[in-house]
Amino acid sequence: MNIRSSFKHTIAASYIGYITQAIVNNFAPLLFLTFHNSYGISLEKIGLLVTVNFGVQLLVDLISAKYIDRIGYRRAIVAAHIFAAAGLIGLSFLPDLFSDPYPGLCMAIVLYAIGGGLIEVLISPIVEACPTDGKSAAMSLLHSFYCWGSVLVVLISTLLFAVFGTGSWKVISCFWAIVPLFNAFYFTQVPINSLSEGHETMGLRKLLTAPMFWVLALLMVCSGASELAMSQWASAFAESGLNVSKTVGDIAGPCFFAVLMGSSRVFHAKFTDRLNLSRYMGFCAILCIASYLLASLSPIPVLSLLGCGICGFSVGVMWPGTFSLASEKCPAGGTAMFALLALAGDTGCSLGPTIVGFVSGALNDNLKAGLLCAIVFPLLMLVGLWLCVQVIRTQKQK
């Protein structure tokens, strides 16, 4: 199998790209309480680290909508992985360069957020442009690798913390940088098509005036917020709110969440032809509401942890499902559509965890109360799915 001509290598590199995305989004949250205790950073400011991460990612998404086709997919995706590696390495030493470690943490996060933003924009259209069948199933399977990457990050990091101590986190951060460095080279070798090659795409202005695009954008905001509000705080929630050890908290919180989210995406990839995507997403939104209620209101720790896991399963289809709806309902959207939808998704990724952090901090670090407030996002997801049906009906009547 020639690496320069086989799109199987392109898809494999894309899988590793989402593992890289999982590393930059999930490694630092494992250290939230470590930052809080070691550096004396408040939970409100810890929550703002998530805002910095996804705020930079959404800025990158916005810029990418206009310039990514000019830069080219290959150059951009290689640069993305180099930025991700630089941020992970910077996380280990930049905080120590300042009397207040917080700016150093922010600088490192900005670096890997640039990489994460470009990866989010580029991986889906790269796979969409591959000459393969079953795009909806392929999209769900692709996004499942974000989940398996999250599981790897949690399990391997937790194992290393247990063996070498939490104080070794700086070395472990450099260890994780190996993955994006390898994939940067891999992407220089594989074949890459562009969605704009040989296809007529709608302009940015036309895209922004399409009602369906704004409904899809709402779905992406809710998808990102519903997922990240739980996953970014799952470790701290299990550790402090449920009074379990860090090792148990990391495995029972974010790891359990990611395993069920990945399983959900594999399930959707296997049975996509038998499911009505909009109805299935509606069912998962209702399940997500129930999971937030269980996690935040149950007085029994085991049931609260079960709520975390159920939330992972319920949000699994939301992000790739919205991308699949976008490909189906707006086939001429092109790279700009994927970039702007990623922008909407990252807006939700920033909004959800930040609201949890601020509400928790305002109520004496009560993470259960913060998580309860996040229930608004799966509720809005149901509204968005209803609007999607209405827009489709209106278009058919014209």
C-alpha positions as CSV (number, residue, x, y, z in Angstrom):
1,M,0.0,0.0,0.0
2,N,1.7,3.2,-1.2
3,I,1.4,5.8,1.4
4,R,1.5,8.7,-1.2
5,S,-1.5,7.3,-3.2
6,S,-3.7,5.4,-0.7
7,F,-6.5,7.4,1.0
8,K,-6.5,4.7,3.7
9,H,-3.4,6.4,5.0
10,T,-5.2,9.8,4.8
11,I,-8.0,8.5,7.0
12,A,-5.5,6.9,9.4
13,A,-3.7,10.2,9.8
14,S,-7.1,11.9,10.3
15,Y,-7.9,9.4,13.1
16,I,-4.6,10.4,14.7
17,G,-5.5,14.0,14.2
18,Y,-8.6,13.6,16.4
19,I,-6.4,11.8,19.0
20,T,-4.2,14.9,19.0
21,Q,-7.4,17.0,19.4
22,A,-8.3,14.8,22.4
23,I,-4.9,15.3,23.9
24,V,-5.0,19.1,23.8
25,N,-8.5,19.3,25.1
26,N,-8.3,16.7,27.8
27,F,-4.8,16.6,29.3
28,A,-4.9,20.0,31.1
29,P,-8.4,19.4,32.7
30,L,-6.8,16.4,34.5
31,L,-4.6,18.9,36.2
32,F,-7.3,21.5,37.2
33,L,-7.1,20.7,40.9
34,T,-3.3,20.4,40.6
35,F,-3.2,24.0,39.2
36,H,-5.6,25.1,41.9
37,N,-3.6,23.6,44.7
38,S,0.0,24.1,43.4
39,Y,-0.4,27.6,41.9
40,G,-3.2,28.9,44.0
41,I,-5.4,29.6,41.0
42,S,-9.1,30.0,41.7
43,L,-11.8,27.8,40.1
44,E,-13.1,30.8,38.3
45,K,-9.7,31.4,36.6
46,I,-9.3,27.7,36.0
47,G,-12.6,27.8,34.1
48,L,-11.3,30.7,32.1
49,L,-8.4,28.4,30.9
50,V,-11.1,26.5,29.0
51,T,-12.4,29.8,27.6
52,V,-9.0,30.7,26.4
53,N,-8.6,27.3,24.7
54,F,-11.8,27.3,22.9
55,G,-11.9,31.1,22.4
56,V,-8.6,30.8,20.4
57,Q,-10.0,27.8,18.6
58,L,-13.1,29.7,17.5
59,L,-11.0,32.6,16.4
60,V,-9.0,30.2,14.3
61,D,-12.2,28.7,12.9
62,L,-13.4,32.2,11.9
63,I,-10.2,33.1,10.1
64,S,-10.1,29.6,8.4
65,A,-13.5,30.1,6.8
66,K,-11.9,32.7,4.5
67,Y,-8.3,31.7,4.1
68,I,-8.0,27.9,4.5
69,D,-8.6,27.1,0.8
70,R,-5.9,29.6,-0.2
71,I,-3.3,28.2,2.3
72,G,-4.1,24.6,1.3
73,Y,-5.2,21.7,3.3
74,R,-1.7,20.1,3.6
75,R,0.2,23.1,4.8
76,A,-2.6,24.0,7.3
77,I,-2.9,20.5,8.8
78,V,0.9,20.1,9.2
79,A,1.1,23.5,10.9
80,A,-1.8,22.5,13.2
81,H,0.1,19.6,14.6
82,I,3.2,21.6,15.1
83,F,1.3,24.2,17.1
84,A,-0.3,21.5,19.1
85,A,3.1,20.0,20.0
86,A,4.5,23.4,20.8
87,G,1.7,24.1,23.2
88,L,2.0,20.8,25.0
89,I,5.8,21.3,25.4
90,G,5.2,24.9,26.5
91,L,2.8,23.8,29.2
92,S,5.8,22.2,31.0
93,F,8.0,25.3,31.3
94,L,6.1,28.5,30.3
95,P,4.3,28.8,33.7
96,D,7.7,28.8,35.5
97,L,8.9,31.8,33.5
98,F,6.5,34.2,35.3
99,S,6.1,35.1,39.0
100,D,2.4,34.5,38.4
101,P,2.1,31.1,36.5
102,Y,-1.3,31.9,35.1
103,P,0.0,33.9,32.0
104,G,2.4,31.1,31.2
105,L,-0.5,28.6,31.3
106,C,-2.5,30.8,29.0
107,M,0.4,31.2,26.5
108,A,0.8,27.4,26.3
109,I,-2.9,26.9,25.9
110,V,-3.0,29.6,23.1
111,L,-0.3,27.6,21.2
112,Y,-2.1,24.3,21.3
113,A,-5.5,25.9,20.8
114,I,-4.3,27.2,17.4
115,G,-3.5,23.7,16.5
116,G,-6.7,22.3,17.9
117,G,-8.7,24.9,16.0
118,L,-7.1,24.0,12.7
119,I,-7.5,20.3,13.3
120,E,-11.2,20.8,14.0
121,V,-11.7,22.8,10.8
122,L,-9.7,20.5,8.5
123,I,-10.1,16.9,9.6
124,S,-13.8,16.6,8.7
125,P,-13.5,18.1,5.2
126,I,-10.3,16.1,4.5
127,V,-12.2,12.9,5.2
128,E,-15.3,14.2,3.4
129,A,-13.1,14.8,0.3
130,C,-11.7,11.2,0.3
131,P,-13.2,9.1,-2.5
132,T,-15.1,6.7,-0.1
133,D,-18.7,5.7,0.4
134,G,-20.8,5.9,3.6
135,K,-19.9,9.4,4.6
136,S,-22.3,9.6,7.6
137,A,-20.9,6.4,9.1
138,A,-17.3,7.5,8.3
139,M,-17.9,10.8,10.0
140,S,-19.2,9.1,13.2
141,L,-16.3,6.6,13.2
142,L,-13.8,9.4,12.6
143,H,-15.2,11.4,15.6
144,S,-15.1,8.3,17.8
145,F,-11.3,8.5,17.7
146,Y,-11.6,11.7,19.6
147,C,-13.2,9.7,22.3
148,W,-10.7,6.8,22.2
149,G,-8.0,9.5,22.3
150,S,-9.6,10.9,25.4
151,V,-9.6,7.5,27.0
152,L,-5.9,7.0,26.2
153,V,-5.1,10.4,27.6
154,V,-6.9,9.7,30.8
155,L,-5.7,6.1,31.3
156,I,-2.1,6.6,30.4
157,S,-1.8,9.9,32.2
158,T,-3.5,8.4,35.3
159,L,-1.1,5.5,35.2
160,L,1.9,7.7,34.9
161,F,0.6,10.0,37.7
162,A,0.2,6.9,39.9
163,V,3.7,5.6,39.1
164,F,5.7,8.8,39.0
165,G,3.5,11.1,41.0
166,T,1.4,14.1,39.9
167,G,4.5,16.2,40.1
168,S,5.7,14.6,37.0
169,W,3.0,16.2,34.9
170,K,5.4,18.5,33.1
171,V,7.4,15.5,31.7
172,I,4.1,13.8,30.8
173,S,3.0,16.8,28.9
174,C,6.2,16.6,26.7
175,F,5.5,12.9,26.3
176,W,2.1,13.6,24.7
177,A,3.7,16.1,22.3
178,I,5.2,13.1,20.4
179,V,1.8,12.3,18.9
180,P,1.3,15.6,17.0
181,L,4.9,15.7,16.0
182,F,4.6,12.2,14.4
183,N,1.3,13.1,12.7
184,A,2.7,16.4,11.3
185,F,5.2,14.2,9.4
186,Y,2.5,11.6,8.4
187,F,0.4,14.3,6.8
188,T,3.3,15.4,4.6
189,Q,3.2,12.0,3.0
190,V,-0.5,11.1,2.5
191,P,-2.7,12.1,-0.4
192,I,-5.2,15.0,0.4
193,N,-8.1,16.1,-1.7
194,S,-10.0,19.4,-1.3
195,L,-13.7,19.8,-1.1
196,S,-13.4,22.8,-3.5
197,E,-11.7,20.7,-6.2
198,G,-14.1,20.1,-9.1
199,H,-17.2,21.2,-7.1
200,E,-19.2,24.4,-7.1
201,T,-19.6,25.8,-3.6
202,M,-21.8,28.6,-2.4
203,G,-20.1,31.8,-1.4
204,L,-19.7,32.9,2.2
205,R,-22.4,35.5,1.9
206,K,-24.9,33.1,0.5
207,L,-24.1,30.6,3.2
208,L,-24.7,33.2,5.9
209,T,-28.1,34.0,4.5
210,A,-29.3,30.4,4.5
211,P,-31.7,29.7,7.3
212,M,-30.6,26.1,7.5
213,F,-27.0,27.2,8.2
214,W,-28.1,29.1,11.3
215,V,-30.1,26.2,12.6
216,L,-27.1,23.9,12.1
217,A,-24.9,26.5,13.9
218,L,-27.3,26.4,16.9
219,L,-27.1,22.6,17.0
220,M,-23.3,22.9,17.0
221,V,-23.3,25.4,19.9
222,C,-25.5,23.0,21.9
223,S,-23.4,20.0,20.9
224,G,-20.1,21.5,22.1
225,A,-21.6,23.0,25.3
226,S,-23.5,19.8,26.2
227,E,-20.3,17.7,25.7
228,L,-17.6,19.9,27.2
229,A,-19.6,21.2,30.2
230,M,-19.5,17.6,31.6
231,S,-16.2,16.3,30.2
232,Q,-14.0,19.2,31.1
233,W,-15.3,19.2,34.7
234,A,-15.8,15.4,35.1
235,S,-12.4,14.8,36.8
236,A,-12.7,17.7,39.3
237,F,-16.4,16.8,39.9
238,A,-15.6,13.2,40.8
239,E,-12.5,14.2,42.8
240,S,-14.0,17.1,44.9
241,G,-17.7,16.9,44.6
242,L,-17.9,13.1,45.2
243,N,-14.9,12.9,47.5
244,V,-12.9,10.2,45.7
245,S,-9.2,10.0,44.9
246,K,-7.7,11.6,41.8
247,T,-7.0,8.2,40.2
248,V,-10.6,7.0,40.8
249,G,-11.9,10.4,39.7
250,D,-10.0,10.5,36.4
251,I,-11.1,6.9,35.5
252,A,-14.7,7.1,36.8
253,G,-15.2,10.7,35.5
254,P,-13.7,11.7,32.1
255,C,-12.6,8.1,31.2
256,F,-16.1,6.6,31.7
257,F,-17.6,9.6,29.9
258,A,-15.2,9.2,26.9
259,V,-15.7,5.4,26.6
260,L,-19.5,5.7,26.4
261,M,-19.2,8.7,24.0
262,G,-16.9,6.6,21.7
263,S,-19.3,3.6,21.9
264,S,-22.2,5.9,21.0
265,R,-20.3,7.0,17.8
266,V,-19.3,3.5,16.8
267,F,-23.0,2.4,17.4
268,H,-24.1,5.2,15.1
269,A,-21.5,4.4,12.5
270,K,-22.7,0.8,12.4
271,F,-26.5,1.4,12.4
272,T,-26.6,4.8,10.6
273,D,-28.6,3.3,7.7
274,R,-31.3,2.1,10.1
275,L,-31.7,5.3,12.1
276,N,-33.5,8.5,11.4
277,L,-30.7,10.9,12.3
278,S,-32.8,13.8,13.4
279,R,-35.0,11.7,15.6
280,Y,-32.1,9.8,17.1
281,M,-30.4,13.1,17.9
282,G,-33.6,14.2,19.6
283,F,-33.7,11.1,21.7
284,C,-30.1,11.6,22.7
285,A,-30.8,15.2,23.7
286,I,-33.6,14.0,26.0
287,L,-31.2,11.4,27.4
288,C,-28.6,14.1,27.9
289,I,-31.1,16.2,30.0
290,A,-31.7,13.1,32.2
291,S,-28.0,12.5,32.6
292,Y,-27.4,16.1,33.8
293,L,-30.2,15.8,36.3
294,L,-28.9,12.5,37.6
295,A,-25.3,13.7,37.9
296,S,-26.2,17.0,39.7
297,L,-29.2,16.0,41.8
298,S,-28.4,12.5,43.0
299,P,-27.3,12.2,46.6
300,I,-25.6,8.9,45.8
301,P,-22.0,9.2,44.3
302,V,-22.3,6.1,42.2
303,L,-25.5,7.4,40.5
304,S,-23.8,10.8,39.9
305,L,-20.9,9.0,38.2
306,L,-23.4,7.0,36.2
307,G,-24.9,10.3,35.1
308,C,-21.5,11.4,33.8
309,G,-21.2,8.2,31.7
310,I,-24.8,8.4,30.3
311,C,-24.0,12.0,29.3
312,G,-21.1,10.7,27.3
313,F,-23.3,8.3,25.4
314,S,-26.0,10.9,24.8
315,V,-23.7,13.6,23.4
316,G,-21.8,11.1,21.2
317,V,-23.9,11.6,18.1
318,M,-24.5,15.4,18.5
319,W,-21.3,16.8,16.9
320,P,-20.7,14.3,14.0
321,G,-24.5,14.1,13.5
322,T,-24.7,17.8,12.9
323,F,-21.8,17.6,10.5
324,S,-23.7,14.8,8.6
325,L,-26.9,16.9,8.6
326,A,-24.8,19.8,7.2
327,S,-23.3,17.6,4.4
328,E,-26.8,16.4,3.5
329,K,-28.8,19.6,3.7
330,C,-26.1,22.0,2.5
331,P,-23.9,20.0,0.1
332,A,-22.5,23.1,-1.5
333,G,-21.3,24.6,1.8
334,G,-17.7,23.6,1.2
335,T,-14.8,24.3,3.6
336,A,-16.3,27.6,4.7
337,M,-19.3,25.8,6.1
338,F,-17.2,23.3,8.1
339,A,-15.1,26.1,9.4
340,L,-18.1,28.2,10.5
341,L,-19.8,25.1,12.1
342,A,-16.6,24.4,13.9
343,L,-16.6,28.0,15.1
344,A,-20.1,27.5,16.4
345,G,-19.2,24.2,18.1
346,D,-16.1,25.8,19.7
347,T,-18.3,28.6,21.0
348,G,-20.4,26.0,22.8
349,C,-17.2,24.3,24.0
350,S,-16.1,27.5,25.6
351,L,-19.5,28.6,26.9
352,G,-20.5,25.3,28.6
353,P,-17.5,24.7,30.9
354,T,-17.2,28.5,31.6
355,I,-20.7,28.7,32.9
356,V,-20.2,25.6,35.0
357,G,-17.0,27.2,36.5
358,F,-18.6,30.6,37.2
359,V,-21.8,29.2,38.8
360,S,-19.7,26.7,40.8
361,G,-17.4,29.4,42.0
362,A,-20.2,31.8,42.9
363,L,-21.8,29.0,45.0
364,N,-18.8,28.1,47.1
365,D,-17.2,25.7,44.6
366,N,-20.4,23.7,44.3
367,L,-19.8,21.8,41.0
368,K,-23.2,20.0,41.2
369,A,-25.0,23.3,41.0
370,G,-22.8,24.4,38.1
371,L,-23.5,21.2,36.2
372,L,-27.2,21.6,36.8
373,C,-27.1,25.0,34.9
374,A,-25.6,23.3,31.9
375,I,-29.0,21.5,31.3
376,V,-30.0,24.5,29.2
377,F,-27.9,23.3,26.3
378,P,-29.5,19.9,25.5
379,L,-32.9,21.7,26.0
380,L,-31.9,24.2,23.2
381,M,-30.7,21.2,21.2
382,L,-34.3,19.9,21.1
383,V,-35.4,23.4,19.9
384,G,-32.8,23.4,17.2
385,L,-33.8,20.0,15.9
386,W,-37.5,21.1,15.8
387,L,-36.4,24.2,13.8
388,C,-34.4,22.0,11.4
389,V,-37.6,20.1,10.6
390,Q,-39.5,23.3,10.1
391,V,-36.9,24.8,7.7
392,I,-36.9,21.6,5.7
393,R,-40.7,21.7,5.4
394,T,-40.6,25.3,4.3
395,Q,-38.0,24.5,1.6
396,K,-40.1,21.7,0.3
397,Q,-43.2,23.9,0.0
398,K,-41.3,26.5,-2.1
